[in-house]
Structure formats: structure tokens, C-alpha cells
Amino acid sequence: MRQNLRWALNVFERARAYTVSADLLAEVEWQRSRTPLEFTEADLLRETSWVILCCGFREATVRRAFDHISLSFCDWESAASIVTAASACRASALASINNPRKIDAIIDTARVVEIKGFEELKEQIIRQPLLELQRFPFIGPVTSCHLAKNLGFQIAKPDRHLVRLCQAVGFSDPQLLCSSIAETVGEAVNVVDLILWRYAADGFSFL
């Protein structure tokens, strides 16, 4: 395991250096600032919508469209505002990303939050994040990890990049990999996940 961790740390240091050279520290600081006890209704709506849109899409594609998507959905002011203006929100958002199923899923997410009530829903998410987040459309076992990470939970997402790294350096799963690195370097698990993922997503090899 020590040898495996040394290999993983070597990859992480390359990835961390890349975030500096590529001027990505703002993205890292954003992730570092997230905390599950402090996420707001707007945070939940925005991050759930981001993960819904990212399912099967390139992250860069979603990023280019997301400012307009946010405006289309009332800048995530509240679930009630989205539900009230659902038809107008939908029409505006479809002009940016023409995928009715995903746009409807964002509206359905707002309906879940409005019906359940944000404060009660937040308490349930804090107790059981991966289970409770799967109540939203398009959010399953893997994407719930992505969403939980973005809300500030110390969870790594088992996407293809991190699974490939685990296979390369001999770890059983991304959570153990990122937790081991995080403990060694004094960083948050979700930040380690982001740094490794960004390095791979931008085309660099872990090997």
C-alpha cells in the first residue's frame, strides 16, 4: 500500500502543479470553500442542475452554456420562482441547451425542493447525502457522488478518470484513493478529487 500511495502522490503533485500553471486555482478554491452544513437552496438547485446537464455531456459544453441556463432559471433564486415561471424558464433554457429531458429534469428538481421544503430536505441530505440526493432526476449512485462533492461533502466521485487512476496505482476505489492522498497532504477529499479529475479531463495522462 505504501508503494501504491507513493505512485498516487506523484500523480497528485503533477496534477496540483498543473492547476497552478493553468491558472485554475479559483476552481480549486471554490471547491475548498464548499461545506455541507452551509449549502443554500440556490446552491442545491444550481449544483443539481449542473450535474444533470453534465450527464453524458462534456463539461466544457455545459460550462459555456451555464450562465444562460442560470439566467433562464431565475439565477436559482428559489424553487418556487422556477416552478411559478416553469414554461418561460423551459423555453429560455432550451435555446441554450436543446435537451428537453434535462431541462424538464431541472424543473422537476425545483418541484421536489418546493414540495418537500428546503430546510427539511437539507437535514435529510446532511444525514444521508448519497441516498437523499438520488431523489432528484438523473441523479444515481455515481452522479450522487458528483453532486455531494460539489455541495461540500468529503466524497470522491467514481468517474472514469479516477477509476482508471485507481487501476493504474493499485487502489480499490476513488474514495480510498482520494482519502489516502488527502490525509497525507492535508487537503480535503473533494479537493483532491477535483485536482485529479481536472488534470485528466484536460487531456493529461496519469501514467
Rosetta blueprint (number, residue, H / E / L):
1 M L
2 R H
3 Q H
4 N H
5 L H
6 R H
7 W H
8 A H
9 L H
10 N H
11 V H
12 F H
13 E H
14 R H
15 A H
16 R H
17 A H
18 Y H
19 T H
20 V H
21 S H
22 A L
23 D L
24 L L
25 L H
26 A H
27 E H
28 V H
29 E H
30 W H
31 Q H
32 R H
33 S H
34 R L
35 T L
36 P L
37 L L
38 E L
39 F L
40 T L
41 E H
42 A H
43 D H
44 L H
45 L H
46 R H
47 E H
48 T H
49 S H
50 W H
51 V H
52 I H
53 L H
54 C H
55 C L
56 G L
57 F L
58 R L
59 E H
60 A H
61 T H
62 V H
63 R H
64 R H
65 A H
66 F H
67 D H
68 H H
69 I H
70 S H
71 L H
72 S H
73 F L
74 C H
75 D H
76 W H
77 E L
78 S L
79 A H
80 A H
81 S H
82 I H
83 V H
84 T H
85 A L
86 A H
87 S H
88 A H
89 C H
90 R H
91 A H
92 S H
93 A H
94 L H
95 A L
96 S L
97 I L
98 N L
99 N L
100 P H
101 R H
102 K H
103 I H
104 D H
105 A H
106 I H
107 I H
108 D H
109 T H
110 A H
111 R H
112 V H
113 V H
114 E H
115 I H
116 K H
117 G L
118 F H
119 E H
120 E H
121 L H
122 K H
123 E H
124 Q H
125 I H
126 I H
127 R H
128 Q L
129 P H
130 L H
131 L H
132 E H
133 L H
134 Q H
135 R H
136 F L
137 P L
138 F L
139 I L
140 G L
141 P H
142 V H
143 T H
144 S H
145 C H
146 H H
147 L H
148 A H
149 K H
150 N H
151 L H
152 G L
153 F L
154 Q L
155 I L
156 A L
157 K L
158 P L
159 D L
160 R H
161 H H
162 L H
163 V H
164 R H
165 L H
166 C H
167 Q H
168 A H
169 V H
170 G L
171 F L
172 S L
173 D L
174 P H
175 Q H
176 L H
177 L H
178 C H
179 S H
180 S H
181 I H
182 A H
183 E H
184 T H
185 V H
186 G L
187 E L
188 A L
189 V H
190 N H
191 V H
192 V H
193 D H
194 L H
195 I H
196 L H
197 W H
198 R H
199 Y H
200 A H
201 A H
202 D L
203 G L
204 F L
205 S L
206 F L
207 L L
